[in-house]
Amino acid sequence: MEKLISSQSSRDEDGLKAQEENLRKKNTELLEKLAVALEQLEFMKLSFAHN
């Protein structure tokens, strides 16, 4: 019984680690998209200022 609980706990921990890794990847993707959007916005502001 103790092995079963330990095994379940280990699987839960592995699942949480995988979830955390997926969230980190998603956060990185979103930050990269945000950086691109901010660069585009800055470019648009500069273009607008020159007209």
PDB file of N, CA, C and O in Angstrom:
ATOM      1  N   MET A   1       0.829  -1.197   0.000  1.00  0.00           N
ATOM      2  CA  MET A   1       0.000   0.000   0.000  1.00  0.00           C
ATOM      3  C   MET A   1       0.874   1.263   0.000  1.00  0.00           C
ATOM      4  O   MET A   1       0.592   2.227  -0.711  1.00  0.00           O
ATOM      5  N   GLU A   2       1.929   1.235   0.804  1.00  0.00           N
ATOM      6  CA  GLU A   2       2.815   2.396   0.869  1.00  0.00           C
ATOM      7  C   GLU A   2       3.497   2.643  -0.472  1.00  0.00           C
ATOM      8  O   GLU A   2       3.687   3.788  -0.881  1.00  0.00           O
ATOM      9  N   LYS A   3       3.865   1.544  -1.158  1.00  0.00           N
ATOM     10  CA  LYS A   3       4.488   1.685  -2.478  1.00  0.00           C
ATOM     11  C   LYS A   3       3.516   2.313  -3.467  1.00  0.00           C
ATOM     12  O   LYS A   3       3.908   3.132  -4.299  1.00  0.00           O
ATOM     13  N   LEU A   4       2.241   1.925  -3.372  1.00  0.00           N
ATOM     14  CA  LEU A   4       1.216   2.462  -4.261  1.00  0.00           C
ATOM     15  C   LEU A   4       1.081   3.970  -4.055  1.00  0.00           C
ATOM     16  O   LEU A   4       1.011   4.734  -5.018  1.00  0.00           O
ATOM     17  N   ILE A   5       1.044   4.385  -2.800  1.00  0.00           N
ATOM     18  CA  ILE A   5       0.936   5.815  -2.487  1.00  0.00           C
ATOM     19  C   ILE A   5       2.177   6.550  -2.977  1.00  0.00           C
ATOM     20  O   ILE A   5       2.076   7.630  -3.559  1.00  0.00           O
ATOM     21  N   SER A   6       3.334   5.969  -2.743  1.00  0.00           N
ATOM     22  CA  SER A   6       4.585   6.568  -3.190  1.00  0.00           C
ATOM     23  C   SER A   6       4.621   6.687  -4.708  1.00  0.00           C
ATOM     24  O   SER A   6       5.069   7.696  -5.253  1.00  0.00           O
ATOM     25  N   SER A   7       4.144   5.645  -5.382  1.00  0.00           N
ATOM     26  CA  SER A   7       4.110   5.643  -6.843  1.00  0.00           C
ATOM     27  C   SER A   7       3.158   6.720  -7.361  1.00  0.00           C
ATOM     28  O   SER A   7       3.476   7.436  -8.310  1.00  0.00           O
ATOM     29  N   GLN A   8       1.998   6.826  -6.735  1.00  0.00           N
ATOM     30  CA  GLN A   8       1.018   7.847  -7.130  1.00  0.00           C
ATOM     31  C   GLN A   8       1.595   9.240  -6.897  1.00  0.00           C
ATOM     32  O   GLN A   8       1.453  10.128  -7.737  1.00  0.00           O
ATOM     33  N   SER A   9       2.240   9.420  -5.759  1.00  0.00           N
ATOM     34  CA  SER A   9       2.844  10.703  -5.425  1.00  0.00           C
ATOM     35  C   SER A   9       3.914  11.079  -6.447  1.00  0.00           C
ATOM     36  O   SER A   9       4.026  12.236  -6.852  1.00  0.00           O
ATOM     37  N   SER A  10       4.689  10.092  -6.851  1.00  0.00           N
ATOM     38  CA  SER A  10       5.740  10.319  -7.844  1.00  0.00           C
ATOM     39  C   SER A  10       5.135  10.713  -9.190  1.00  0.00           C
ATOM     40  O   SER A  10       5.637  11.611  -9.866  1.00  0.00           O
ATOM     41  N   ARG A  11       4.061  10.039  -9.570  1.00  0.00           N
ATOM     42  CA  ARG A  11       3.385  10.375 -10.836  1.00  0.00           C
ATOM     43  C   ARG A  11       2.785  11.773 -10.776  1.00  0.00           C
ATOM     44  O   ARG A  11       2.865  12.538 -11.737  1.00  0.00           O
ATOM     45  N   ASP A  12       2.178  12.099  -9.623  1.00  0.00           N
ATOM     46  CA  ASP A  12       1.613  13.438  -9.453  1.00  0.00           C
ATOM     47  C   ASP A  12       2.702  14.495  -9.590  1.00  0.00           C
ATOM     48  O   ASP A  12       2.509  15.523 -10.241  1.00  0.00           O
ATOM     49  N   GLU A  13       3.847  14.230  -8.969  1.00  0.00           N
ATOM     50  CA  GLU A  13       4.962  15.174  -9.032  1.00  0.00           C
ATOM     51  C   GLU A  13       5.465  15.320 -10.466  1.00  0.00           C
ATOM     52  O   GLU A  13       5.750  16.428 -10.919  1.00  0.00           O
ATOM     53  N   ASP A  14       5.571  14.200 -11.176  1.00  0.00           N
ATOM     54  CA  ASP A  14       5.996  14.249 -12.580  1.00  0.00           C
ATOM     55  C   ASP A  14       4.996  15.045 -13.411  1.00  0.00           C
ATOM     56  O   ASP A  14       5.379  15.823 -14.284  1.00  0.00           O
ATOM     57  N   GLY A  15       3.716  14.842 -13.130  1.00  0.00           N
ATOM     58  CA  GLY A  15       2.670  15.575 -13.846  1.00  0.00           C
ATOM     59  C   GLY A  15       2.770  17.067 -13.590  1.00  0.00           C
ATOM     60  O   GLY A  15       2.618  17.877 -14.504  1.00  0.00           O
ATOM     61  N   LEU A  16       3.027  17.420 -12.343  1.00  0.00           N
ATOM     62  CA  LEU A  16       3.162  18.836 -11.999  1.00  0.00           C
ATOM     63  C   LEU A  16       4.389  19.450 -12.662  1.00  0.00           C
ATOM     64  O   LEU A  16       4.350  20.591 -13.123  1.00  0.00           O
ATOM     65  N   LYS A  17       5.473  18.689 -12.708  1.00  0.00           N
ATOM     66  CA  LYS A  17       6.689  19.189 -13.366  1.00  0.00           C
ATOM     67  C   LYS A  17       6.435  19.407 -14.855  1.00  0.00           C
ATOM     68  O   LYS A  17       6.887  20.399 -15.427  1.00  0.00           O
ATOM     69  N   ALA A  18       5.715  18.483 -15.479  1.00  0.00           N
ATOM     70  CA  ALA A  18       5.396  18.621 -16.903  1.00  0.00           C
ATOM     71  C   ALA A  18       4.497  19.832 -17.123  1.00  0.00           C
ATOM     72  O   ALA A  18       4.680  20.585 -18.080  1.00  0.00           O
ATOM     73  N   GLN A  19       3.525  20.014 -16.231  1.00  0.00           N
ATOM     74  CA  GLN A  19       2.627  21.165 -16.328  1.00  0.00           C
ATOM     75  C   GLN A  19       3.413  22.464 -16.184  1.00  0.00           C
ATOM     76  O   GLN A  19       3.201  23.419 -16.932  1.00  0.00           O
ATOM     77  N   GLU A  20       4.319  22.485 -15.217  1.00  0.00           N
ATOM     78  CA  GLU A  20       5.140  23.674 -14.984  1.00  0.00           C
ATOM     79  C   GLU A  20       5.987  23.991 -16.216  1.00  0.00           C
ATOM     80  O   GLU A  20       6.098  25.149 -16.616  1.00  0.00           O
ATOM     81  N   GLU A  21       6.579  22.968 -16.809  1.00  0.00           N
ATOM     82  CA  GLU A  21       7.399  23.166 -18.007  1.00  0.00           C
ATOM     83  C   GLU A  21       6.550  23.710 -19.156  1.00  0.00           C
ATOM     84  O   GLU A  21       6.980  24.609 -19.878  1.00  0.00           O
ATOM     85  N   ASN A  22       5.346  23.165 -19.323  1.00  0.00           N
ATOM     86  CA  ASN A  22       4.451  23.658 -20.374  1.00  0.00           C
ATOM     87  C   ASN A  22       4.075  25.113 -20.140  1.00  0.00           C
ATOM     88  O   ASN A  22       4.015  25.902 -21.083  1.00  0.00           O
ATOM     89  N   LEU A  23       3.821  25.468 -18.886  1.00  0.00           N
ATOM     90  CA  LEU A  23       3.482  26.855 -18.570  1.00  0.00           C
ATOM     91  C   LEU A  23       4.667  27.786 -18.825  1.00  0.00           C
ATOM     92  O   LEU A  23       4.491  28.905 -19.309  1.00  0.00           O
ATOM     93  N   ARG A  24       5.863  27.324 -18.500  1.00  0.00           N
ATOM     94  CA  ARG A  24       7.060  28.134 -18.771  1.00  0.00           C
ATOM     95  C   ARG A  24       7.218  28.383 -20.272  1.00  0.00           C
ATOM     96  O   ARG A  24       7.521  29.498 -20.696  1.00  0.00           O
ATOM     97  N   LYS A  25       7.009  27.336 -21.066  1.00  0.00           N
ATOM     98  CA  LYS A  25       7.117  27.482 -22.525  1.00  0.00           C
ATOM     99  C   LYS A  25       6.066  28.461 -23.038  1.00  0.00           C
ATOM    100  O   LYS A  25       6.364  29.321 -23.867  1.00  0.00           O
ATOM    101  N   LYS A  26       4.836  28.329 -22.541  1.00  0.00           N
ATOM    102  CA  LYS A  26       3.754  29.213 -22.977  1.00  0.00           C
ATOM    103  C   LYS A  26       4.059  30.656 -22.573  1.00  0.00           C
ATOM    104  O   LYS A  26       3.852  31.580 -23.359  1.00  0.00           O
ATOM    105  N   ASN A  27       4.550  30.847 -21.347  1.00  0.00           N
ATOM    106  CA  ASN A  27       4.919  32.190 -20.892  1.00  0.00           C
ATOM    107  C   ASN A  27       5.980  32.797 -21.799  1.00  0.00           C
ATOM    108  O   ASN A  27       5.889  33.966 -22.172  1.00  0.00           O
ATOM    109  N   THR A  28       6.985  32.003 -22.153  1.00  0.00           N
ATOM    110  CA  THR A  28       8.051  32.480 -23.031  1.00  0.00           C
ATOM    111  C   THR A  28       7.485  32.876 -24.388  1.00  0.00           C
ATOM    112  O   THR A  28       7.835  33.925 -24.928  1.00  0.00           O
ATOM    113  N   GLU A  29       6.605  32.034 -24.942  1.00  0.00           N
ATOM    114  CA  GLU A  29       5.982  32.354 -26.233  1.00  0.00           C
ATOM    115  C   GLU A  29       5.205  33.660 -26.146  1.00  0.00           C
ATOM    116  O   GLU A  29       5.301  34.504 -27.038  1.00  0.00           O
ATOM    117  N   LEU A  30       4.438  33.827 -25.077  1.00  0.00           N
ATOM    118  CA  LEU A  30       3.628  35.036 -24.928  1.00  0.00           C
ATOM    119  C   LEU A  30       4.501  36.273 -24.739  1.00  0.00           C
ATOM    120  O   LEU A  30       4.191  37.339 -25.271  1.00  0.00           O
ATOM    121  N   LEU A  31       5.586  36.137 -23.989  1.00  0.00           N
ATOM    122  CA  LEU A  31       6.496  37.271 -23.808  1.00  0.00           C
ATOM    123  C   LEU A  31       7.157  37.663 -25.124  1.00  0.00           C
ATOM    124  O   LEU A  31       7.352  38.847 -25.400  1.00  0.00           O
ATOM    125  N   GLU A  32       7.502  36.661 -25.936  1.00  0.00           N
ATOM    126  CA  GLU A  32       8.095  36.956 -27.244  1.00  0.00           C
ATOM    127  C   GLU A  32       7.086  37.667 -28.142  1.00  0.00           C
ATOM    128  O   GLU A  32       7.436  38.623 -28.835  1.00  0.00           O
ATOM    129  N   LYS A  33       5.838  37.206 -28.132  1.00  0.00           N
ATOM    130  CA  LYS A  33       4.795  37.860 -28.932  1.00  0.00           C
ATOM    131  C   LYS A  33       4.564  39.288 -28.451  1.00  0.00           C
ATOM    132  O   LYS A  33       4.376  40.200 -29.257  1.00  0.00           O
ATOM    133  N   LEU A  34       4.580  39.475 -27.141  1.00  0.00           N
ATOM    134  CA  LEU A  34       4.402  40.808 -26.576  1.00  0.00           C
ATOM    135  C   LEU A  34       5.538  41.734 -27.001  1.00  0.00           C
ATOM    136  O   LEU A  34       5.303  42.891 -27.347  1.00  0.00           O
ATOM    137  N   ALA A  35       6.757  41.228 -26.975  1.00  0.00           N
ATOM    138  CA  ALA A  35       7.912  42.032 -27.384  1.00  0.00           C
ATOM    139  C   ALA A  35       7.778  42.462 -28.841  1.00  0.00           C
ATOM    140  O   ALA A  35       8.057  43.613 -29.178  1.00  0.00           O
ATOM    141  N   VAL A  36       7.352  41.543 -29.705  1.00  0.00           N
ATOM    142  CA  VAL A  36       7.160  41.869 -31.122  1.00  0.00           C
ATOM    143  C   VAL A  36       6.065  42.922 -31.271  1.00  0.00           C
ATOM    144  O   VAL A  36       6.221  43.881 -32.026  1.00  0.00           O
ATOM    145  N   ALA A  37       4.959  42.743 -30.551  1.00  0.00           N
ATOM    146  CA  ALA A  37       3.849  43.693 -30.640  1.00  0.00           C
ATOM    147  C   ALA A  37       4.287  45.077 -30.162  1.00  0.00           C
ATOM    148  O   ALA A  37       3.905  46.086 -30.755  1.00  0.00           O
ATOM    149  N   LEU A  38       5.077  45.130 -29.104  1.00  0.00           N
ATOM    150  CA  LEU A  38       5.550  46.421 -28.602  1.00  0.00           C
ATOM    151  C   LEU A  38       6.494  47.092 -29.599  1.00  0.00           C
ATOM    152  O   LEU A  38       6.451  48.310 -29.776  1.00  0.00           O
ATOM    153  N   GLU A  39       7.341  46.304 -30.244  1.00  0.00           N
ATOM    154  CA  GLU A  39       8.220  46.858 -31.275  1.00  0.00           C
ATOM    155  C   GLU A  39       7.401  47.427 -32.427  1.00  0.00           C
ATOM    156  O   GLU A  39       7.698  48.509 -32.933  1.00  0.00           O
ATOM    157  N   GLN A  40       6.372  46.695 -32.837  1.00  0.00           N
ATOM    158  CA  GLN A  40       5.518  47.161 -33.932  1.00  0.00           C
ATOM    159  C   GLN A  40       4.794  48.442 -33.542  1.00  0.00           C
ATOM    160  O   GLN A  40       4.674  49.365 -34.349  1.00  0.00           O
ATOM    161  N   LEU A  41       4.313  48.497 -32.309  1.00  0.00           N
ATOM    162  CA  LEU A  41       3.627  49.686 -31.829  1.00  0.00           C
ATOM    163  C   LEU A  41       4.572  50.886 -31.816  1.00  0.00           C
ATOM    164  O   LEU A  41       4.197  51.985 -32.226  1.00  0.00           O
ATOM    165  N   GLU A  42       5.779  50.670 -31.351  1.00  0.00           N
ATOM    166  CA  GLU A  42       6.772  51.747 -31.319  1.00  0.00           C
ATOM    167  C   GLU A  42       7.068  52.240 -32.740  1.00  0.00           C
ATOM    168  O   GLU A  42       7.174  53.444 -32.976  1.00  0.00           O
ATOM    169  N   PHE A  43       7.198  51.305 -33.675  1.00  0.00           N
ATOM    170  CA  PHE A  43       7.444  51.665 -35.069  1.00  0.00           C
ATOM    171  C   PHE A  43       6.279  52.489 -35.624  1.00  0.00           C
ATOM    172  O   PHE A  43       6.481  53.480 -36.326  1.00  0.00           O
ATOM    173  N   MET A  44       5.053  52.058 -35.295  1.00  0.00           N
ATOM    174  CA  MET A  44       3.873  52.787 -35.771  1.00  0.00           C
ATOM    175  C   MET A  44       3.834  54.196 -35.183  1.00  0.00           C
ATOM    176  O   MET A  44       3.489  55.153 -35.877  1.00  0.00           O
ATOM    177  N   LYS A  45       4.187  54.321 -33.902  1.00  0.00           N
ATOM    178  CA  LYS A  45       4.203  55.637 -33.265  1.00  0.00           C
ATOM    179  C   LYS A  45       5.225  56.541 -33.946  1.00  0.00           C
ATOM    180  O   LYS A  45       4.952  57.713 -34.203  1.00  0.00           O
ATOM    181  N   LEU A  46       6.406  55.991 -34.237  1.00  0.00           N
ATOM    182  CA  LEU A  46       7.446  56.780 -34.899  1.00  0.00           C
ATOM    183  C   LEU A  46       7.008  57.181 -36.306  1.00  0.00           C
ATOM    184  O   LEU A  46       7.227  58.317 -36.726  1.00  0.00           O
ATOM    185  N   SER A  47       6.397  56.259 -37.024  1.00  0.00           N
ATOM    186  CA  SER A  47       5.919  56.552 -38.375  1.00  0.00           C
ATOM    187  C   SER A  47       4.858  57.639 -38.343  1.00  0.00           C
ATOM    188  O   SER A  47       4.839  58.531 -39.190  1.00  0.00           O
ATOM    189  N   PHE A  48       3.986  57.554 -37.366  1.00  0.00           N
ATOM    190  CA  PHE A  48       2.900  58.520 -37.227  1.00  0.00           C
ATOM    191  C   PHE A  48       3.452  59.899 -36.892  1.00  0.00           C
ATOM    192  O   PHE A  48       2.953  60.912 -37.382  1.00  0.00           O
ATOM    193  N   ALA A  49       4.481  59.931 -36.055  1.00  0.00           N
ATOM    194  CA  ALA A  49       5.071  61.194 -35.618  1.00  0.00           C
ATOM    195  C   ALA A  49       5.738  61.923 -36.777  1.00  0.00           C
ATOM    196  O   ALA A  49       5.802  63.153 -36.782  1.00  0.00           O
ATOM    197  N   HIS A  50       6.236  61.173 -37.761  1.00  0.00           N
ATOM    198  CA  HIS A  50       6.914  61.792 -38.901  1.00  0.00           C
ATOM    199  C   HIS A  50       5.943  62.316 -39.947  1.00  0.00           C
ATOM    200  O   HIS A  50       6.346  63.061 -40.841  1.00  0.00           O
ATOM    201  N   ASN A  51       4.681  61.943 -39.853  1.00  0.00           N
ATOM    202  CA  ASN A  51       3.695  62.403 -40.865  1.00  0.00           C
ATOM    203  C   ASN A  51       2.979  63.638 -40.445  1.00  0.00           C
ATOM    204  O   ASN A  51       2.130  64.140 -41.181  1.00  0.00           O
TER     205      ASN A  51
END
